[in-house]
């Protein structure tokens, strides 16, 4: 006797089988993959949010609490609902482009610490100076 539990949110399925007189066996089997789920840097994910298999969440995106994300989320976009829909962009397009160009998360800790005030406050003009440390 075998039972299969499949999850649409995970790239694996758990199969367990019990044969007469033998103990329960657990084994993992790869299911059909939709690709990797990728969460970008500086993204925020709310409580009890569900991000489906194969979805890419862009840098700086915000996923609202209890949202069900079934499609890719663009960088610095706020999404919510079931299914999740874009609510608004966090910043103007030119600021988003600059943040993606700076990529503050790729700097060494010492540089990040030096510019932490600008990063936290969103002072893009000061953050642009980080580029000299590449």
N, C-alpha and C positions, 0 to 999 in steps of 0.2 A: 504494500500500500504506500503510495506517495502523495504528498500534497505540495502544492506550489503556491507561495505567496509572492505576488509581483507588486512592485512599487513603481509608480510612474515618476516618483521624485528621486529615485536612486538608480545608479547604473548597474545594479546587481539584483539578483533575486535569490531568495533563500529557499532551498529545497530540502525538505526533510522527509525521511522515509523510515518506516518501522517494518522490519521483517519479522515473521513469527519467531518468538523466542530470542530475538536480538534487541539490543538497546537502540534507542533513537539515535540516528546519525544526522549530523548537520553538515551541509556542504554548500559552498557558494558557487554560483554559476553566473557568468556574465550574460546579461540580457542584451537585446539589441540596443546599441548605444546611439544616442543622439549627439554625441560629442561631449567635450568637457564643459562643465559649468565653471565660469571664470568670474571672479569678483575683483573689480579694479581697485587700485589703491585709493585710499581716502573715501571709500564708500561707507555709508551707514546703513545698517539693516535693522529695522524695527522688530520688536518682540513678536514672536509667533508668525513671522513672515515666511512664506514658502517660495523657494526659487526652484523652478523645474529644471530637469536635466537638459543640458546643452545650451542654457541661457548665458549670455555674456552681460554682466553688469559693468557699465563704464566707470571710469575714475570719477570720484566725487559724487556719484549718484546717491540718492536717498530713497530707500525702500520703506514705505509706511508700515506701521504695525499691522499685522494680520493680512498684508497684501499677498496675492498669489501672482507671482511673476512668471508668465508663460512666453514672453517675447524679450528680445534683447532690450537693454536700457541704455540710452545714449549717455555719454559723460555729463556730469553735473546736472542731471535731470531728477526731479522729484516725481516718484510714481506711487500710486496707491490704488486699492480696490481689488475686486475679484471679478474678472481678471484685472491685473494692474494696468492702469492707463497713466500717461504722462499728465501731471498736474501743472507743472511749470518748470522752467529752467531756473537754476539757482543764481546764475549770473548772466550778464549780457554776453552775446556771442564772442565779442572781441576779448573779454576777460577770460572766457572759457578757453579760447585759443591760446592765450598767453599762459594760463595755468598748465595746459597740456604741453606747452613748449618748455616751461620751467621744470616740470616734473620734480618738485621739491622732495618727494619721497625717495628719489634715487641718490641723494647726496649723502655724504658721510655724516655721522651723528654730530660731529663738531660744527659743521656748517648749519645743519638744521637747528641746533641749539642757539647758534648765533642769530638766526633769523626767526626764531620761534614766535616772537611777538608779531611779526608781520604775517606769518603763516596763520596764526590763530585769529588775528583781526581781519585778514583778507586784504592787507595793504599790498596791492599788486605792484605799485611803483617800487617799494622797498624789496619785494620778492624778486623783481627783475635783476637786482644787483647780485642775486645768487649765481647767476650765469657766469660771473667772473671766476667762480670756484670750480668750474667743470674740469 
